[in-house]
């Protein structure tokens, strides 16, 4: 019997109202995340999850997404191994290490939803997009793209890459993260804790660059200094210096306070958008003809805009007078930061002094002509500048106004909304480590990247809602939302009274004579492989039906793969995560 058609609705209030979600095939790489996000956006589910997801109904002819593990990977463990995630996450420990949370699959799921939303938006604008394909391997490459770009640069890293890093432990056993962007606050904090001056000086550079290198080889004297003082004294030092500290929270603590909010929020208001004029977009550029104005810094918002640019939008980046100082951050390719290029290549740039009333007026005029305005400024800054949603939508009612924040104003008293502080506050440090490892946040920028992906998902949802209703839309996403998405499975186990952590040794690579191999999740190795080469170990396991893979132990190994290209500056470029047809 054919599935019953969803009754038409007069006016959708969510982007996918009136659409059915139909799934087929075996469980895919994204698990139930795709279905969950599509339901939150209004789609009605008609069957179990599968690797193929189709949205049909209302005014659309249907778009299908096919989500796979990839060419080499067969599950999460092998996807992390072949894309370099294990290598980057393991830098703090000195050996490749798997994330106990399903990071590649989570990223692939969000990218799949993006592909479906982009396909529907293209259909609504007259294109014939009917299929999008996403793999966990491509999602993994995107997640390490900054690290990969740095590995392929023409000069070395500006900071030492060696094992080590936070968190610190106080005398009374409180494990905590430290955050500051100010070297003066860093020095004042450690001076208050009686750390040696030389250790304070030597510690700043690895601390400052830990976002870039995924490791922070601090002088041991800093850990010793922290361990001589109780937690209250540490907190006093932070308050006095202007630095911030955050004790690591457990998944149980996060589960108790979890408010059940979706990872993003869409707020529509009356407008009269009549659709993008011009020719229908090309199949591989579903956002062609749309303009994104981005005032982003660091990773989260720039990555959101980068993804929208990969989908065909014209991205105009707002930079301070003199240009973004991160353009020169080493290592460089042809004089431009390789990491900066990984997030910003292909964008146009306009210098605007947002402290100047004249330049703010110019920025508002630019926003009046844009489809999307995107920023990740500190809380309250947009309103103080007269550049908040109410200000810009007054001149451009159909604008999609996007704010990618740290906490989305959902957690009172939260610390600075940066990646590692959000990891510490939300139990991510527990979720990403197996049971025989102490809870420690990853020094890979897990939440900045996943937050950027969720930001793009939210913007696409806002654009589709605008296309279907004519409304203007504000979209809010956050690092907190990213943390909750990443830890959902572990948090659910906590609520059920189960151990939220994976068993000892989970996703830990196996050493060989010349490298490491990763076994699929829940596969076991009954003998020592250190007398075998990596190739021999993989071959023998394949003969036994175990799909083991070599672990990428240096990101330069990926540069020779056919999927990695070079841009005009000579910087490594990962492929777009979607394929459209």
Beta strands, then each sheet from edge to edge (+ up, - down):
strand 1: 19-24
strand 2: 44-45
strand 3: 52-57
strand 4: 60-68
strand 5: 131-135
strand 6: 168-169
strand 7: 175-179
strand 8: 244-247
strand 9: 264-269
strand 10: 291-295
strand 11: 314-319
strand 12: 332-333
strand 13: 336-337
strand 14: 348-351
strand 15: 372-375
strand 16: 400-405
strand 17: 472-478
strand 18: 510-511
strand 19: 516-518
strand 20: 549-550
strand 21: 565-566
strand 22: 572-573
strand 23: 578-580
sheet 1: 2+ 1+ 3- 4+ 5+ 23-
sheet 2: 6+ 7- 8+
sheet 3: 9+ 17- 16- 15- 10- 11- 14-
sheet 4: 12+ 13-
sheet 5: 18+ 19- 20+
sheet 6: 21+ 22-
end
